[in-house]
Amino acid sequence: MGALHSSSGWNLHPQRAMRVLQLLFAVLVILLLQGTPAARGLSDSQQCRSSRGHCRRLCFHMERWEGSCSNGRLRCCR
């Protein structure tokens, strides 16, 4: 029982402990947001626009279907 109460070097100042908690929370939020469909859909839509395309449900007859937008729900037409 004496081993539980021994000093193991985990004495943190309250300010330092708060900084560590804030950093861990920020990392957790970033990791959670990376997996959201909205984040992935935004990136493929941006990729379409950067290649001079636009997102539509159906491409016009003079356009080519180059890829997808909005997480696969729309087509990238060029």
Backbone bond lengths (Angstrom), bond angles and torsions (degrees), N, CA, C in turn:
res aa  C-N    CA-C-N  psi(-1)  N-CA   C-N-CA  omega(-1)  CA-C   N-CA-C  phi
1 M - - - 1.436 - - 1.513 112.51 -
2 G 1.310 116.95 -26.15 1.452 120.15 -178.91 1.516 112.11 -68.01
3 A 1.340 118.04 -24.29 1.465 121.58 -178.62 1.523 111.46 -69.37
4 L 1.314 117.48 -26.93 1.458 120.24 -179.93 1.523 112.11 -70.64
5 H 1.304 116.36 -29.14 1.458 120.31 -175.92 1.518 112.84 -97.89
6 S 1.317 118.08 3.09 1.463 119.54 -177.71 1.524 110.42 -75.55
7 S 1.306 115.40 153.81 1.465 121.23 179.30 1.519 108.67 -77.41
8 S 1.327 117.24 120.35 1.466 120.70 -176.71 1.516 112.64 -114.26
9 G 1.318 118.81 12.07 1.452 120.51 177.77 1.518 113.86 85.98
10 W 1.307 118.72 12.77 1.464 121.68 -178.56 1.521 112.09 -94.58
11 N 1.305 117.33 16.10 1.462 120.19 179.70 1.521 109.02 -77.08
12 L 1.319 117.34 106.43 1.461 122.54 178.75 1.519 109.46 -106.92
13 H 1.283 115.93 144.07 1.458 120.27 173.10 1.523 107.83 -70.92
14 P 1.304 118.52 148.39 1.476 120.69 -178.13 1.528 113.41 -57.03
15 Q 1.329 117.99 -37.98 1.463 119.99 179.72 1.519 110.97 -66.83
16 R 1.317 116.92 -41.92 1.465 120.69 179.85 1.528 110.48 -67.65
17 A 1.321 117.01 -39.13 1.465 120.56 178.41 1.525 110.44 -63.64
18 M 1.329 116.93 -39.43 1.463 120.64 179.21 1.524 110.65 -65.46
19 R 1.319 117.49 -39.69 1.473 120.40 177.79 1.517 111.45 -63.24
20 V 1.334 116.20 -41.72 1.464 120.36 178.91 1.522 110.03 -62.76
21 L 1.322 117.38 -43.31 1.465 120.55 178.87 1.526 111.82 -64.30
22 Q 1.324 117.56 -39.87 1.466 120.51 178.07 1.521 111.00 -64.39
23 L 1.323 116.90 -41.00 1.463 120.78 178.86 1.525 110.96 -64.60
24 L 1.319 117.02 -44.63 1.464 120.26 178.65 1.528 111.52 -63.20
25 F 1.316 117.26 -38.83 1.459 120.91 177.72 1.525 111.05 -64.53
26 A 1.330 117.29 -42.49 1.468 120.82 178.99 1.527 110.79 -62.64
27 V 1.325 117.27 -42.47 1.468 120.82 178.80 1.525 109.91 -63.99
28 L 1.313 117.37 -41.62 1.462 120.91 179.26 1.526 111.56 -62.19
29 V 1.322 117.67 -43.72 1.466 121.47 179.22 1.521 110.60 -62.84
30 I 1.317 117.59 -43.58 1.470 121.11 179.45 1.520 110.55 -62.34
31 L 1.323 117.10 -43.42 1.463 119.89 179.80 1.525 111.73 -65.28
32 L 1.314 117.47 -37.84 1.465 120.04 179.28 1.520 112.05 -70.25
33 L 1.323 117.80 -36.57 1.462 120.59 -178.21 1.524 112.62 -73.52
34 Q 1.314 118.13 -23.67 1.462 120.03 -179.66 1.515 111.97 -67.36
35 G 1.306 118.17 -28.62 1.453 120.74 -176.97 1.512 114.93 -90.84
36 T 1.320 118.72 -0.43 1.461 119.97 -176.79 1.523 111.20 -75.03
37 P 1.330 118.02 142.71 1.461 120.41 178.10 1.519 112.70 -61.03
38 A 1.317 117.73 -32.71 1.467 119.66 -179.62 1.521 110.97 -62.79
39 A 1.305 116.78 -39.13 1.467 119.89 -180.00 1.526 110.18 -67.43
40 R 1.325 117.16 -41.59 1.465 119.27 179.34 1.525 110.62 -69.33
41 G 1.347 118.07 -39.61 1.452 121.72 179.63 1.509 111.95 -64.32
42 L 1.297 116.85 -36.37 1.454 121.08 179.05 1.518 110.18 -65.88
43 S 1.315 117.31 -39.98 1.458 119.26 -176.51 1.529 111.81 -69.61
44 D 1.339 119.18 -39.07 1.466 118.29 179.37 1.524 111.14 -73.07
45 S 1.336 117.64 -28.04 1.465 120.21 174.32 1.524 110.54 -68.79
46 Q 1.324 116.55 -41.21 1.463 120.31 176.97 1.521 110.57 -64.40
47 Q 1.316 116.20 -38.48 1.466 120.52 178.92 1.524 110.26 -63.83
48 C 1.315 117.56 -39.66 1.464 121.81 178.29 1.523 110.54 -62.97
49 R 1.329 116.23 -47.66 1.468 119.80 -178.81 1.520 112.08 -66.14
50 S 1.321 117.16 -34.35 1.465 119.22 -179.81 1.525 111.44 -70.84
51 S 1.336 117.49 -21.29 1.470 120.13 176.16 1.530 110.76 -95.88
52 R 1.328 116.45 24.75 1.471 124.24 178.11 1.522 112.75 62.10
53 G 1.317 117.10 34.87 1.458 121.75 175.71 1.516 110.46 -110.88
54 H 1.331 115.74 178.84 1.452 120.94 175.68 1.523 108.66 -144.09
55 C 1.318 116.20 154.14 1.460 122.16 -174.70 1.529 110.66 -93.52
56 R 1.339 116.09 129.07 1.472 122.62 178.90 1.526 108.98 -144.52
57 R 1.331 114.70 163.06 1.466 118.43 172.90 1.517 110.18 -73.46
58 L 1.337 116.97 -41.10 1.465 122.42 177.02 1.522 108.50 -133.27
59 C 1.310 116.72 141.00 1.466 120.55 177.98 1.530 109.30 -82.65
60 F 1.334 116.37 147.59 1.459 120.55 174.48 1.529 109.65 -67.31
61 H 1.337 116.93 165.36 1.466 120.73 -175.03 1.530 112.61 -66.56
62 M 1.326 118.98 -22.51 1.468 121.07 179.28 1.533 112.20 -94.00
63 E 1.323 117.37 4.75 1.462 121.27 -177.64 1.524 110.89 -108.98
64 R 1.319 114.31 156.46 1.469 120.40 175.73 1.525 109.34 -104.69
65 W 1.316 115.68 146.58 1.453 121.57 175.16 1.515 106.97 -86.34
66 E 1.345 117.21 111.87 1.465 122.50 -173.46 1.523 113.62 -99.16
67 G 1.313 118.18 -21.59 1.463 120.93 -176.37 1.512 110.37 174.00
68 S 1.329 116.01 -153.23 1.462 119.60 -177.80 1.525 110.53 -124.37
69 C 1.326 115.13 162.35 1.465 123.80 177.00 1.526 108.40 -134.94
70 S 1.302 115.72 164.32 1.471 122.39 175.28 1.521 111.89 50.51
71 N 1.323 114.73 49.80 1.466 121.97 177.24 1.532 112.18 59.42
72 G 1.327 116.37 39.38 1.455 121.53 175.13 1.513 115.45 88.15
73 R 1.320 118.64 -0.96 1.473 120.44 -178.96 1.520 112.21 -82.01
74 L 1.327 118.06 -25.32 1.461 122.10 179.68 1.517 109.55 -121.05
75 R 1.327 115.18 168.17 1.464 121.08 178.52 1.518 109.97 -106.69
76 C 1.309 115.41 145.95 1.458 120.66 173.88 1.523 106.96 -93.28
77 C 1.317 116.87 111.95 1.468 122.43 -176.12 1.519 109.56 -106.16
78 R 1.342 114.76 143.87 1.463 120.87 178.83 1.492 110.65 -142.01
